[in-house]
């Protein structure tokens, strides 16, 4: 990209992405691989959170309960696609100094920018609905708080996030990593206790033709659709810019891309492990049993302490740890959802709003449908689960609107210069984009058919 054109686009983007944290984290000017990796580590954790949020849990555990270890390969393929997309998103931010929302707005009309902003905002709210439901249910399971009250209490996390922002971005990254470790430890423990057939689990990492059967294919589509989420692409393209380096030096840029990619892939590998553990727990404890009652968080919680379902390993400790991990997952997703909301609002319509105000508005809008649903159905969790499923379906609709611009921009030498995707990466990216678009449209079609 010509330097003059580049500066014009930055000016048009209305300043740096997430200006209060942009270019604020110091990195060593030299040092060994591990020292540099540690300095660049953090953004990948915030991105990985989206790949293990409450919306994934029922799908992954349900996949293991219904089909054993067969769908392990689907989680692997989804994770590899996620690594590719997040690599491109981070590179876009580092090279152009714009997040995906800013870049899209700079290369589209005002009307298209507003349409994409509304679509992305709805996707963020859909994600937030899953977080509200997961948080409210975990509060009920752990402390016996009624669902209606639990839903209302989730608004208070606005003040938690406000407090975190005062600590600095590096502290937010550390808290997110800590919560991820909690989730990981909980499910490692549960897998050890469940004593799964690990040989069968590793064999499941190889694709089998049985996946193409209607029932298995539908569940596979659900896992893929719940894994790759549009808001992560906007988030990563922004927070990849938090590190301090010479933005005009190509070697510094190349170094930033290298270590940011390492960070992203390592953190997404952790998310891959968590999703595998979820599926393994489902397969080891519930495969071959009546899975019709495992479609809700409460039913999963109860099943983990029911000897008829979970066998000899069933215990209140197992189910309590499940609820703790669910709460940690919801809180993590809350932090990243707020940051993403700010990215798309500033990027698409150049509107700035204090983080606490942004969080309060988004959370209140997300809480309203959940609260209405909880009141109308007298706190029945099945109604909230139906709402959660529908919110995930909308994410499937929104995904192509972020993947397609990302693939176009990172493959353009005019925009990315010498950092444009290599030909084989472009081909692979378009293949993944088209495949995921088709799969997500299939999910939408199946959901629409289910209404009639």
Number of C-alpha atoms within 10 A of each C-alpha: 15 9 9 8 12 15 14 11 20 18 11 15 24 16 16 20 29 21 13 12 18 18 19 16 16 13 17 13 9 8 10 8 9 10 13 18 19 13 17 27 23 25 28 26 26 29 25 30 28 28 25 28 25 27 27 22 23 21 25 30 25 27 27 27 25 24 20 24 28 26 28 28 21 23 21 21 16 21 23 17 20 25 21 17 22 28 23 27 27 28 29 30 26 26 26 25 25 24 31 30 29 32 25 21 24 19 13 13 11 13 10 14 20 16 13 21 21 15 19 26 20 18 25 25 23 22 27 25 26 27 30 30 29 30 26 24 27 27 23 19 22 15 10 11 16 16 26 20 15 22 26 17 16 22 19 12 17 21 13 13 18 16 12 14 18 10 10 14 20 18 14 21 17 15 16 24 21 15 19 25 15 17 22 20 15 20 23 17 13 23 20 11 16 20 13 17 12 13 9 14 22 13 14 18 18 14 15 13 7 12 18 11 9 10 12 17 15 16 22 25 17 23 24 25 26 26 25 23 25 22 26 25 26 28 31 29 31 33 27 28 32 24 21 17 20 12 16 10 9 13 11 15 17 15 13 27 23 15 19 29 24 17 22 28 22 17 24 26 17 20 25 24 19 24 28 25 25 26 30 31 30 30 27 22 27 26 21 12 13 11 16 11 10 20 17 20 23 19 14 23 20 20 23 27 20 17 12 12 19 21 15 13 16 20 16 14 12 20 22 19 21 23 25 17 23 24 23 24 26 27 24 26 25 25 23 21 26 22 20 22 24 21 27 28 21 21 31 25 17 16 12 14 12 10 16 18 12 17 25 18 13 21 25 15 14 24 23 14 14 23 22 13 19 22 13 10 13 13 17 14 19 16 16 25 19 13 19 23 18 16 21 23 24 19 26 26 18 22 24 20 14 23 24 15 17 25 23 15 22 26 24 16 13 14 20 18 15 13 19 21 21 12 10 9 16 17 14 15 24 17 12 20 21 15 12 22 21 14 19 25 18 17 23 19 12 13 14 11 9 8 6 5
